[in-house]
Amino acid sequence: MKIAIASTNKEVAGHFGHCEGFEIFEIENNSITKEYFIANPGHKPGFLPVFLKENGVDIIIAGGIGGGAIDLFNEKKIEVITGASGNIIETVKKYMAGELKSTGSVCHQHQHAGECHH
């Protein structure tokens, strides 16, 4: 399984489209087997769900994600976890322990380049 966490400065980004990039964790037998970073190639409507699917991602974790992107992730069978925050390593460990649940937080404003505020 591959988990992508939208990250900025090793923290979960408030909005996945405006993050520095995606920390990718490959998980086998509930252990991290590989970790690497993919820079954000740019925030264009509809692009990032396709990009992450092409990189084999099964789960995306972020503070917030727009509704259109959530629909695209669902179409591509990528699980969406929103409402996350904090250190990316702690976040992936919480997910693996079954302690991270999606809040369903959806971003509605895209005119900003900063964080979503929920």
Buried (B, 14 or more C-beta within 10 A) or exposed (E): BBBBBBBBEEBBBBBBBBBBBBBBBBBEEEEBEEEEEBEBEEBEEEBBBEBBBEEEBBBBBBBBBBEBBBEBBEEBEBBBBBBBEEBBBEBBBBBBEEEBEBEEBBBEEBEEEEBBEB
